[in-house]
Amino acid sequence: MNETKYIDERTYDIVVVGSGTAGLVAGLRGAELGHSVAILEKAPADQQGGHTRFSESFRVPSVGTDLGQGYEFAVQDYTTEDFHADVMAQTNGRADEDLTAVLVERAGETIEWLTAQGVDWRMEPLAVGYTAARTWFDGEEYVETLTEAATDCGVDVHYNTAASAMDRAPNGALRSVDARCPDGRIRFDADAVILAAGDYGSSDEKRVRYYGQNYDAMPVRGSRHNTGEAITMAETVGARLVGQWGGAHMALIDADAPAVEGGANRVDGYQYGLLVNDHGERFVDEGEDARAHTYAKFGRRIFEQPSHVAYIVLDSKAHHLARATGPSDPTTGTDLEAVLAEAGCSEPATGAETIREFNNHTTTSEFDPETLDGNRIEAITPPKSNWAIPIDEPPYYVYAVTGGITFSFGGVEITTNAEVLDTRGEPIPGLYAAGNSTGGLFYDNYPGGTAQTNAAVYGKIAAESATEYLDS
């Protein structure tokens, strides 16, 4: 019997794998430029969007950018040079210089383009101590808006359709994508493919492989569907894998956050208090930097503490600065040891003593939450670099927190034109990638709001580069 292995075969100019920011932007831009476009989405329609569905912000430079439609920047002096410096500083200088330069230079125009597609923003400063601007959005609404814009432009979105393999022609060019759907396999013939399927961090197996034992227990803040098969698919056709495969955005979140798809569940304001682990001991410099530059790395530090948990301790003079979006309320009371015990700390007496020792080294109750105020204590381990004020005005507030993975840092290597490179460093003809499926930008830490900007900028570039390739 010589039956075809496909239930259907379809032909498009461009096939996009994934429908988060990178995929939706690439698909919409490709259709705008006159091409027939298919987006292959592994998830059902009501779960589409990858991690973008659970996201909430972009980081953008403010100078010279006009969003139009009544949107105005609340911060006027966050330049592209500032943005570039933040990326390089938070990645310890490891971010690819060329990718970073294009990211920051094209961020403003990309936000303008998204605004013209109907995206609804809320603009405000990003963090105390910085002039960064941040555009906030509702993740589900944002995905729906871009999906509607794409389909109105002629894009076909295929749900429950998981890309499983790619095929190259004898001359090396990409020519098709195989995909699995509930009824069987479909072949999508295309002259250009854009990989935009996100990261591998939602895979329990890959978290253990790349991060270590017990990381299968780490909560996944975003989509359950970002498990990395599309990256492996690209590797199979010769793509080079780069980046920090043992690195990830691991945020500080509510200890009672769902195991998967909980979204933000953040507890902000820890920088104005202290963090103690389950043994009642401090383990990080809470005031090292503004929250936007520490929350994405402190989650990992917390998860590696005993029982994967820590406790944020605040008093009445700082608690009004806390912002908690998780399912839990803080434990509160006038006796510090009792509050720690009620919150779940295994050694509350040690925790209370840790805080008393900290208080003995403080010199003032005055602090400036709007700047890196330099109120520092060196005589404790670890030190506290800013906002070192005593925790001595009850009632006390204690939040139990853990670490949750947002996205991983390894992926395929791309050029500034979003071309995927092979293991010789040469572009694979017709193959492009954007967003968290790529590596080379984030290492060690993460400037808050940058991943969505990266996905949009390079998703748009990928479609424009594919157009040049198709027209050549």
N, C-alpha and C positions, 0 to 999 in steps of 0.2 A: 504494500500500500504506500503511495507516494503523496500523502496529503501535506498541504502547507502547514507550517507551524503557527501561522498567524490567523486570527479570526477577522482581521481587517488590516488594510494598508492605506495610509493617508499621506498626502504630500503637502508640505508647506515650505515657504522660503526660510523661515526661522522657527526652530523649536526651542522653547524656554523650559527648563526643568526647575520647578518650584514657583510658589506664588506668594512669597513674602515681599518685602520692599524691593529687593533686587530683582526678583522675577517679574513683579507687576510693572515696575518702572521699565524694565527691558522690553517686556511685551508691548506695553502701551507705546513706548517710543518707536519700536520697530514698526508697529502698525501706522503710527503717524507718518513715518517715512515711506509708506506705500507698500509694505510687505505683508504677505499672508503669514500669520503668526499663530502657533499653538502653544499654550501653556499647559504643561503636564503637572498636575498636583496630586501627590500621593494621598492626601487626606480627603475625606468627604467634604462637601461644600460647606457644611456648618462648622468645620474645624480648619478650614483653609487659612493660610497666611503664615504658617510657621511661627517663629518666635515673635514676628512683628505683631501678631494678634494680641500678644501680651505685653507689648512695649508701650512707651509713652513719650519719648522725647528724641529730638535731634539737637546736636550741638552745631551752631552756625556762627560764622563771622558776621558782625553787624555792619561794619563800615562799607558804604557803597552798595548796599543791598536794599532793594525796594520791593517789599512783598506785595504792595498794591492791595486792593480790595479792603482798605481800611486797616490793614495790619501795620503796626509800628513797632520798632524795636524798643524795648524798655532800657536797653543798654547800648550806648552809641560807640563804644571804643574798643570792642573786641575785634582786633584786626586779624587778617589771615596769618600774619607773623605771630600773633599771640596764640592762635589755634595751632600752628605748626610747632611752636615751642612747647605747648602743653602735651601734644602727642609724643614728642621726643623725650620730654622730661618724664612722663609717666611710664614710658617703655624703656627707660634707662638708656636711651640713645639707640635702641636696637631696631626701631621701626624703619622700614625701607624708605630712604630719603625721597626717592622719586615718586613712589606711591603716595607718600604723605604730602608732597608738594602739590600734586594734582588734586588730591582730596580737598585740601584747604582752599585752593584757588577756585575750584568749581563748585564748592558747597553753596555759596550764595545764589548763583544762577540756577542751581538744581532746586533749591527751596522755592525760588520764584516760579519755576516750571511746575512744581507740585502744587503750588497755590493756584495756578491757573487751571489745574485739573479739578479743582473744587475741594482740596484738602483744607480742613478747618484747624487753625492753630490757636494756641494761647502762648504769647511771648512773655518771657520774664527772665531776670538774671538767673544764671546757672547755680552759683554757689557763693557763699560769703568769701570775701578775700579775693575774688576774681571778677573780671569784667565780662566773663563769658555770657553769651546769650543762649537761651535754650527755648526751642519751640516744643510745646507740649501738645499731645493729641490723644484721642481715645483710640486704642489699637484696633478694636473690632470695627469701629466706624471708619477708620482710616483704610483698612483692608477693603471694606465694602465700597468705599468711594473710589479707590483705584481700580477695583475689579469692574465696577460699573463703567468707569471711564474707558477701560481697556475693551470691554465687550462692545460698548457703543462705537468704538473705533474699528471693530471687526475682528478682535482677537477671540479665538476659540479656547475656552478653558475646559480642560478634560479632568474631572475630579475622579477620585479613586483610581488614579492612573499613575503607577509608580515606575519611573524609568529604571531599567535594569541593565541595559547594555548599550554601548555605542559601537558603530562600525565605521571603519575608515576605508576609503577607496584605495585601489592600488597605488595611486599617486600620493597617498597620505592624507588626503582631505577627508573631513567628516562628511558622511553621507546619510546616516540614519541613526535613530534611537529606537531601541526596543523598549516596550513598556508592558507591565502587567496590569490588568484590570480584572474586576470580578468575573468576567466572562471568558477571559483568556488573554492571549498576547496580541498586541497591536504593534505594527511597524510604522514609524513616522519617518518618512523620507524628508530630508531637509538639506540645504546647502550650508546652513549655519546653525550651530547649537550654542545656547547660552546656559551655562551651569549656574543655578541660583537656588540651590536646594538646602542651604544652611549648613550647619555644623554637625558634629557627631556626639555632642554632649548629652543627648537624651538616651543614648545607649548605655545600659547598665554595664555591659561587658567592656565597652570602650572606656568608660570612666575608670574601671578597675585597671585596665591595661595601661592607660596613660597617666592616671593620677595616684593609683595605689589601692591597697586593700581597704575595704569598707566603703569605697566611694560609690559602690552600687546603692548605698543607702542615702546618698546625698539627694535632697529634693531638687527637682527640675522645675525651674520657674516658668519655662515656656512650653512649647509644643512637644508632645510625646513622639512626634513623627520625625524629629531631626536626629536621625540615627546614623548618618554618614555613608549610606550605601552609594549615593551619587558621587561622593569624592572617590570612593573605591572604583566606581565605574570609570571615572576619568583616568585614574591611575592605570587601569587595565589597557587603555588605548595609548598609554605612554606619557601621561602628564606627570610632571615633577611635583612632589609634595614638599612643602616648605613650612616654616613657621615654628612656633613653640607648641609642640604636640602635647607636652605636659603642662601647658598653661591654659588658663581659662578665666573668664569673668565669673567670679564666685562671690555673690553678694551676701551681705549681712541681712538676714530675714527673720521674721517671726518663727520661733521654734515650733509652733503649731501650724505652720503653713502646709498646704496639701503636698503630697509626695510628687505630684506632677501638675503642671498647668495652673499653678496658683497665681501667676502674675507677679506684681510688685511685692506685696507682703513685706515691705521695708519697715525698718524702725530707724528713723533718722534722729539726730540729736545726741547720739552717743559721745560725740566729740566734746560735749560740755560736761560729761560725767565721767564715770569709770566703767571699764569692762573687767569683770572677774570671771574666772572659769568655774567649773563645778567643784573645784577644791578651794575656791575662794581667793585665788591668786590672779594678779594682773599679768598680762602677757603681750600687750601691744601698747604703743604710744597713741592713745586715743586722739590727742590733739596734734598729731603729726602734720596734718594738712586739712584743707576743707573736705567736707564729706564727699563731694563729687570726685575726689582724688584718692579716697581710701576705702569707700564702701565695697568696691569691686574686688579688693584684695583681702579685706578683713574677713570676708566670709570663709575663705579657705583657712585662715588662721584659726577661726572659731571652730570650724568642722574638725580640725586636727587636735582640738583640746579634748580632755576626758569627756566621754558621753556625747561628743559632738555639740556641746552646748556652752553658752556663756550668758552672763547676766549684765545688762546695762543698768547702772545705778545712778539715779538723779535725785536731787532734792527740789524743794519748792521754788527756789530762785531760778532754776534752769529748766524745769519740766515743761514750762509753756513753750519752749523751743523744740520740743520733741514732736515728731510727726510719725504716726504709726498707721500703716495701711493693712496690717495683717489681721487675722481672726481673733487675736487675744487682746484682752485688756491688761494694763499693768497691775502688778500686785502693789498695794500701797499700805502704809501704816507709819506709826511714829517710832517704833523700835526697829532699828536697822537689821539686827540679827534675826528677828522674828519675820521681817518682810522677806529677807533672803531665803529663810527656811520655807516659808509659804510658797515662794516662787519656784522652789524645787532644788535649790543649791544644796549639795550633799554636805558641805562643810561651812554652814553659815557663820559660825563663830570666827573661823579664819577669814571669811570675807569681810565681816565687820571689823576685825582687827586690821586687815589690809587698808580699809578705808580710813580708819583712825590714824594709822601711820601716815597715809597720804596727807590727811588734814594737818598733821603736825608739821609738815614741810611747806604748807602753803603760807603765803605772806599777805594775801588780799582776797576779799570777796568780790572785788570789782573786776569785770571783764567786758570785752566788746565782742558780742557774737557775730557782728557784721564784718569783722576783719580777722586776719591772723594776728592776734593781739600780742604775741610774744611773751605772754605770762607763762613762764617756763619753770619747771622743777627738774633739776639735774640729780638731786641727792636720793632719788629712788630708782628702782630698776623694774621695768623700763622707765625712762624719764617721760614727762609729759611736756610737749613743746609749746602748746598754746592752751588757753582757757583753763589753767591750773588753779581752780578755785575750790575751797573746801566744800565737802558734801556734809552739811551740818544743820540745815534748816528743814526740819520735818514739816509736812509728811514726806516720806521717801517713796520713790517710785522705782520698781524693778521690772524690767522686761526680759523674759527668757528669749534668747535668739540662737540661731544656728547659721550655717552657710548653705546657700542654694546656688546651683550652677545656672548661669544665664546663657553663655555660649563658650565654645572652645576656640583655641587660637591657631590650630593647624589647618592647612588646606592646600589647594593647588596653587602653583606659582603663576602670577600673571604679570604682564607688562602694564605700563600706564595707559595702554589702549585696550586693556582688559583681555588681551590675547593670552590663552593658556600656553605655557611653555612645556616642552618635553624635557626629558632627562639630559639632553644635550644643550639645553638652553635655547632651543629654536621654537618659534610659534607652531602650534599644530593648526594647519589650515582649517578655518571654519569653526574653531572651538574657542569660546569665550567664557569668562566666569566673573562673578561679582558677589559681594557680600561675604557672609561667614563661611562659604565654601572655599574661600581663598585664604592663604597665609601670607605672612610677611609684614603685617601692619601692627598687630598687637603682641606685646611681650610683657610679662611680669605684672602689668597693671593696665589700667584702662581709663582714659578721660571720659567721664560720664556723658552719655548722649552721642558718642562718636560712631558707634556701630551702625545705627540707622542712617546717619549721614554718609558713611562709607558705602552702604548698600545702594543708596539712591544714586550717588555720584557715579559709581562704577557700573550700576545697572544701566544707566543712561548712556554711559560711554560704550558699554558692550554693544548695545543696539546700534549706535552710530558707527562703531568699528565694523560690525557685521554688515551694515549697509555699504560701506566702502568696499568691503570684500566682495559682496554680491554684485556690486556695480562694476567691479574691475574686470 
